[in-house]
Amino acid sequence: MNIRLTHIGTATMLLEIGSLRLLTDPVFDPAGGRYFFGYGTHSVKLSEPAIRAENLGRLDAILLSHDHHEDNLDRAGRALLPLAGKVITTSAGAKRLKGNAIGLKAWQSTILEAQDIKITVTAAPAHHGTLGSHLIVGETTGFILQWEGQTHGALYISGDTVWFNGLREIGQRFRVGTAILHIGAARFPILGPVRFTLNAREAVQIIHALQPQRVIPIHYEGWEHFKETGTAAKQVFEASDIKEKILWLPLGKPADVDI
């Protein structure tokens, strides 16, 4: 089944699946802002969103990997939350956001439904940091989307995570057809070697573990604390045995993808 994907920037993507319109991790502030993430960390937003928030149209749901970092939910993105039918996020995030937010723990599911399609959204485990730092950073989640008519298997969205062995369980529970991976190797000099998102080598580990047919990298541009560019990640992928699986989406341009 073909769906339409539009990568807007960072981890913000519009997914048009049947008549349902879903948005991931909404970030729409202008470039140039300075943001603070706690523990002495900060970053500058370097680029504009490829599509302005007011031009998005109807949103049936927002899939929010976490609400407490502004490179995944900024001020303009936060203003969109009450306009969506549902906001699906972590259990901790739903308590903070209230309103139309639905909180899921790992492996819990909820349903998004229209006349022409029914999507089961399942929370996937995620660790937002190496060396145990995820326990301090706070809860994040990935998502697994399933609907009738998928050609290759489920759609997996990693959310902000690093590689850890718990990700192998995704492949044990689901046949993953397409994986959307948050890369960028996010890191802050003040915290030394601690990294908060996948680098390309870890992305290759996930691909080996889950064996998807297609992989779409996102979350590699637009912020000062992303330390591995898309160009650098592409070099790692091209040197690996999974290079034929990688699909880079041009920012702001809808792409029809067979899922």
C-alpha positions in Angstrom: 0.0 0.0 0.0 1.3 3.4 -0.9 1.3 6.2 1.6 2.6 9.7 1.3 5.5 11.0 3.5 6.7 14.5 3.8 9.8 15.2 5.8 9.5 18.7 7.1 12.7 18.9 9.2 14.4 17.3 12.2 12.0 14.5 13.3 8.9 16.3 11.9 7.2 14.3 9.2 3.7 14.3 7.8 2.3 10.8 7.2 -0.8 10.5 5.0 -2.1 7.0 5.3 -5.5 6.6 3.6 -7.5 9.6 4.7 -5.7 9.9 8.0 -3.1 12.6 8.4 -0.5 12.1 11.2 2.4 14.4 12.2 5.5 13.3 14.1 7.4 15.4 16.7 6.3 18.9 15.6 9.0 21.5 15.4 8.1 24.8 13.6 9.9 27.7 15.3 12.0 29.9 13.1 15.8 29.4 12.9 18.1 31.2 15.2 16.5 30.4 18.6 18.7 29.2 21.5 17.2 26.4 23.6 18.2 24.9 26.9 17.8 21.1 27.6 18.9 21.0 31.3 22.2 20.0 33.0 24.0 22.9 31.4 23.2 21.9 27.8 21.9 24.2 25.1 21.6 24.3 21.3 20.7 26.7 18.5 18.2 25.9 15.8 19.9 26.3 12.5 17.2 25.9 9.8 13.6 26.8 9.0 10.9 24.1 8.7 10.4 23.2 5.1 6.6 23.7 5.5 5.0 26.3 7.8 2.7 25.1 10.6 -0.2 27.1 9.2 0.1 25.3 5.9 -0.2 21.8 7.2 -4.0 21.4 7.0 -6.0 19.0 9.1 -4.2 16.8 11.6 -5.9 13.6 12.9 -3.1 12.7 15.3 0.3 13.7 16.5 2.9 11.0 17.3 5.1 12.6 19.9 8.2 10.7 21.0 8.6 13.0 24.0 7.4 16.4 25.1 10.2 17.7 27.2 12.9 18.7 24.5 12.3 21.5 22.1 14.0 19.8 19.2 11.1 17.4 19.2 8.3 19.8 20.4 9.0 23.5 20.3 6.7 26.5 21.0 5.1 26.5 17.5 4.7 22.7 17.6 3.1 22.9 21.1 0.5 25.2 19.7 -0.6 22.5 17.3 -1.3 19.9 19.9 -4.9 21.0 20.8 -5.7 21.3 17.1 -5.0 17.6 16.4 -7.6 14.9 17.2 -5.2 13.0 19.4 -1.7 13.3 20.7 0.0 9.9 21.3 3.0 10.1 23.5 4.7 8.6 26.6 2.7 8.1 29.8 4.7 10.8 31.6 4.2 13.2 28.7 0.5 12.6 28.6 0.3 13.6 32.3 2.1 16.8 31.6 0.2 17.7 28.5 -3.3 16.6 29.6 -6.1 17.5 27.2 -6.2 15.2 24.1 -2.9 13.4 25.0 -2.9 9.6 25.2 0.0 8.0 27.1 1.4 4.6 26.2 4.0 2.5 27.9 6.1 0.1 25.8 4.0 -2.5 23.9 0.7 -0.7 24.8 -1.5 0.2 21.8 -4.2 2.6 20.7 -6.3 2.8 17.5 -6.6 5.6 15.0 -9.6 5.1 12.7 -11.3 6.6 9.7 -13.9 5.2 7.3 -11.2 3.9 4.9 -8.5 2.8 7.3 -7.8 1.6 10.8 -4.2 2.0 12.2 -3.0 0.3 15.4 -0.3 2.4 17.0 1.9 0.5 19.5 4.6 2.1 21.7 8.1 0.8 21.1 10.9 0.9 23.7 13.5 3.7 23.5 16.5 4.9 25.5 17.2 8.6 25.0 20.9 8.4 25.9 24.0 6.2 26.3 25.7 5.2 29.6 22.4 5.1 31.5 21.7 8.7 30.9 18.2 7.9 29.6 17.2 7.3 33.3 18.0 11.0 34.0 16.9 12.4 30.7 13.3 11.1 30.9 10.9 8.8 29.1 10.8 8.6 25.3 9.0 6.3 22.9 9.1 4.9 19.4 6.0 3.9 17.5 4.9 0.8 15.4 2.1 1.4 13.0 0.1 -1.5 11.5 -2.9 -1.5 9.1 -4.4 -3.8 6.6 -2.8 -3.8 3.2 0.8 -3.3 4.3 3.0 -4.8 1.6 6.2 -5.4 3.6 5.2 -5.2 7.2 4.8 -2.7 10.0 6.0 0.9 10.0 8.5 1.6 12.8 9.4 5.1 13.9 12.3 4.9 16.4 11.8 8.2 18.3 14.9 9.6 20.0 16.9 6.6 21.1 20.3 5.0 21.1 21.0 1.4 20.4 20.3 -1.0 23.2 19.5 -4.7 23.3 15.9 -4.1 24.1 15.3 -2.9 20.5 15.8 -6.5 19.3 12.4 -7.4 20.9 10.7 -5.2 18.3 11.8 -7.7 15.6 10.7 -10.6 17.7 7.2 -9.1 18.1 6.6 -7.5 14.7 7.6 -8.0 11.1 9.0 -4.5 10.3 8.7 -3.4 6.7 9.9 0.2 6.9 12.0 1.8 9.6 12.1 5.6 10.1 15.2 6.2 12.2 16.2 9.3 14.3 19.9 9.6 13.7 22.2 12.7 14.0 24.3 11.5 17.0 23.0 14.3 19.2 25.6 15.3 21.8 26.7 18.2 24.0 30.4 18.9 24.7 29.7 19.6 28.4 28.5 15.9 28.8 31.6 14.4 27.2 30.9 11.0 25.4 27.2 10.8 26.3 25.1 10.6 23.1 21.4 11.0 22.9 20.4 9.7 19.5 21.6 7.1 17.0 24.7 7.5 15.0 24.8 5.8 11.6 26.7 2.8 12.9 24.0 2.1 15.5 21.4 2.6 12.8 23.1 -0.2 10.9 22.8 -2.4 14.0 19.0 -1.7 14.2 18.7 -2.6 10.5 20.5 -5.9 11.0 18.3 -6.7 14.0 14.9 -5.8 12.5 15.6 -6.6 8.8 13.3 -4.0 7.3 12.9 -3.7 3.6 13.3 0.1 3.6 15.0 2.6 6.0 14.3 6.3 6.1 16.8 8.4 8.1 15.5 11.7 9.7 16.7 13.9 12.6 20.1 14.6 11.2 19.9 18.4 10.3 18.8 21.7 11.6 20.4 21.8 15.1 23.8 22.7 16.5 23.9 19.6 18.8 23.5 17.1 15.9 27.1 16.0 15.5 26.8 13.6 12.6 25.5 15.2 9.4 23.4 13.4 6.7 26.5 13.4 4.5 28.6 11.7 7.1 25.8 9.2 7.8 25.4 8.4 4.1 29.1 7.5 3.9 28.6 5.0 6.7 25.5 3.5 5.0 27.2 3.3 1.6 30.1 1.4 3.2 27.8 -1.2 4.8 25.7 -4.1 3.5 22.4 -2.3 4.0 23.0 0.6 1.6 20.3 -0.5 -0.9 17.7 -0.2 1.9 18.2 3.5 2.6 15.8 6.1 1.2 16.6 9.8 1.8 13.5 12.0 1.5 14.0 15.6 0.2 12.8 18.2 2.8 9.4 19.5 2.1 8.6 17.4 -0.9 5.9 14.7 -0.6 7.0 11.2 -1.6 4.7 8.2 -2.2 6.2 5.2 -0.5 5.1 1.5 -0.7 4.8 0.4 3.0 
